[in-house]
Amino acid sequence: MVGVPRGKIPLTRFDIIELDGRQVLRVEASRSYGNLVHALAPAVPDAGMRLRWRWRLDQWTAHARDLAADFRLAFGHESVSLPALEAVLVGADADNTGSYSLGYVEGVTLSP
């Protein structure tokens, strides 16, 4: 888990729980900040490599993102080559607003 240096802000809480009959990641932010990081062997994503996940606040919602296309959209004017993917993370940030949020994540995958 990664937070603000020297622990100046409380860490977001991450727990594996059972919800709707499956194991999910519970993400609770209470005036906190934090990222749960899963390191990967560095590799440049193949064309069409997609990051997929489902998350739930009120109902489950599925998402998929084309990593190369998203990078080019955000940074194509700065770089002609795609960098290596080194990690996947889930984060929550509620320190600036002093607020609270609770959500769930499941099925995080990388695949063509």
Contacts in CASP RR format, 6 or more apart in sequence:
PFRMAT RR
TARGET T0000
AUTHOR 0000-0000-0000
METHOD contacts of the structure
MODEL  1
MVGVPRGKIPLTRFDIIELDGRQVLRVEASRSYGNLVHALAPAVPDAGMR
LRWRWRLDQWTAHARDLAADFRLAFGHESVSLPALEAVLVGADADNTGSY
SLGYVEGVTLSP
1 11 0 8 1.000
1 14 0 8 1.000
1 34 0 8 1.000
1 35 0 8 1.000
1 36 0 8 1.000
1 37 0 8 1.000
2 34 0 8 1.000
2 35 0 8 1.000
2 37 0 8 1.000
2 89 0 8 1.000
3 9 0 8 1.000
3 11 0 8 1.000
3 33 0 8 1.000
3 34 0 8 1.000
3 35 0 8 1.000
4 33 0 8 1.000
4 34 0 8 1.000
4 95 0 8 1.000
9 31 0 8 1.000
9 32 0 8 1.000
9 33 0 8 1.000
9 95 0 8 1.000
10 30 0 8 1.000
10 31 0 8 1.000
10 32 0 8 1.000
10 33 0 8 1.000
10 95 0 8 1.000
11 32 0 8 1.000
11 33 0 8 1.000
11 34 0 8 1.000
12 27 0 8 1.000
12 28 0 8 1.000
12 29 0 8 1.000
12 32 0 8 1.000
12 33 0 8 1.000
12 34 0 8 1.000
12 35 0 8 1.000
12 91 0 8 1.000
12 92 0 8 1.000
12 93 0 8 1.000
12 94 0 8 1.000
13 26 0 8 1.000
13 27 0 8 1.000
13 28 0 8 1.000
13 29 0 8 1.000
13 30 0 8 1.000
13 32 0 8 1.000
14 25 0 8 1.000
14 26 0 8 1.000
14 27 0 8 1.000
14 28 0 8 1.000
14 36 0 8 1.000
14 90 0 8 1.000
15 25 0 8 1.000
15 26 0 8 1.000
15 28 0 8 1.000
16 23 0 8 1.000
16 24 0 8 1.000
16 25 0 8 1.000
16 26 0 8 1.000
17 23 0 8 1.000
17 24 0 8 1.000
17 26 0 8 1.000
18 24 0 8 1.000
19 26 0 8 1.000
19 56 0 8 1.000
19 104 0 8 1.000
20 60 0 8 1.000
22 106 0 8 1.000
23 106 0 8 1.000
24 56 0 8 1.000
24 104 0 8 1.000
24 105 0 8 1.000
24 106 0 8 1.000
25 36 0 8 1.000
25 90 0 8 1.000
25 104 0 8 1.000
25 105 0 8 1.000
25 106 0 8 1.000
26 102 0 8 1.000
26 103 0 8 1.000
26 104 0 8 1.000
27 36 0 8 1.000
27 90 0 8 1.000
27 91 0 8 1.000
27 92 0 8 1.000
27 101 0 8 1.000
27 102 0 8 1.000
27 103 0 8 1.000
27 104 0 8 1.000
27 105 0 8 1.000
28 92 0 8 1.000
28 100 0 8 1.000
28 101 0 8 1.000
28 102 0 8 1.000
28 103 0 8 1.000
29 92 0 8 1.000
29 93 0 8 1.000
29 94 0 8 1.000
29 99 0 8 1.000
29 100 0 8 1.000
29 101 0 8 1.000
29 102 0 8 1.000
30 94 0 8 1.000
30 100 0 8 1.000
31 94 0 8 1.000
31 95 0 8 1.000
31 98 0 8 1.000
31 99 0 8 1.000
31 100 0 8 1.000
32 92 0 8 1.000
32 93 0 8 1.000
32 94 0 8 1.000
32 95 0 8 1.000
33 92 0 8 1.000
33 93 0 8 1.000
33 94 0 8 1.000
33 95 0 8 1.000
34 91 0 8 1.000
34 92 0 8 1.000
34 93 0 8 1.000
35 89 0 8 1.000
35 90 0 8 1.000
35 91 0 8 1.000
36 89 0 8 1.000
36 90 0 8 1.000
36 91 0 8 1.000
37 87 0 8 1.000
37 88 0 8 1.000
37 89 0 8 1.000
38 87 0 8 1.000
38 88 0 8 1.000
38 89 0 8 1.000
39 86 0 8 1.000
39 87 0 8 1.000
40 85 0 8 1.000
40 86 0 8 1.000
40 87 0 8 1.000
40 88 0 8 1.000
42 84 0 8 1.000
42 85 0 8 1.000
42 86 0 8 1.000
43 84 0 8 1.000
43 85 0 8 1.000
44 82 0 8 1.000
44 83 0 8 1.000
44 84 0 8 1.000
44 85 0 8 1.000
45 67 0 8 1.000
45 68 0 8 1.000
45 82 0 8 1.000
45 85 0 8 1.000
45 110 0 8 1.000
46 112 0 8 1.000
47 68 0 8 1.000
48 66 0 8 1.000
48 67 0 8 1.000
48 68 0 8 1.000
48 69 0 8 1.000
48 112 0 8 1.000
49 66 0 8 1.000
49 67 0 8 1.000
49 68 0 8 1.000
49 110 0 8 1.000
49 111 0 8 1.000
49 112 0 8 1.000
50 64 0 8 1.000
50 65 0 8 1.000
50 66 0 8 1.000
50 67 0 8 1.000
50 110 0 8 1.000
50 111 0 8 1.000
50 112 0 8 1.000
51 64 0 8 1.000
51 65 0 8 1.000
51 67 0 8 1.000
51 88 0 8 1.000
51 108 0 8 1.000
51 109 0 8 1.000
51 110 0 8 1.000
52 62 0 8 1.000
52 63 0 8 1.000
52 64 0 8 1.000
52 65 0 8 1.000
52 107 0 8 1.000
52 108 0 8 1.000
52 109 0 8 1.000
52 110 0 8 1.000
52 111 0 8 1.000
53 62 0 8 1.000
53 63 0 8 1.000
53 105 0 8 1.000
53 106 0 8 1.000
53 107 0 8 1.000
53 108 0 8 1.000
53 109 0 8 1.000
54 60 0 8 1.000
54 61 0 8 1.000
54 62 0 8 1.000
54 63 0 8 1.000
54 105 0 8 1.000
54 106 0 8 1.000
54 107 0 8 1.000
55 61 0 8 1.000
55 63 0 8 1.000
55 103 0 8 1.000
55 104 0 8 1.000
55 105 0 8 1.000
55 106 0 8 1.000
56 103 0 8 1.000
56 104 0 8 1.000
56 105 0 8 1.000
56 106 0 8 1.000
57 101 0 8 1.000
57 102 0 8 1.000
57 103 0 8 1.000
60 106 0 8 1.000
67 85 0 8 1.000
67 110 0 8 1.000
68 82 0 8 1.000
71 82 0 8 1.000
71 83 0 8 1.000
72 82 0 8 1.000
85 110 0 8 1.000
88 108 0 8 1.000
88 110 0 8 1.000
90 105 0 8 1.000
90 108 0 8 1.000
92 101 0 8 1.000
92 103 0 8 1.000
94 100 0 8 1.000
94 101 0 8 1.000
END
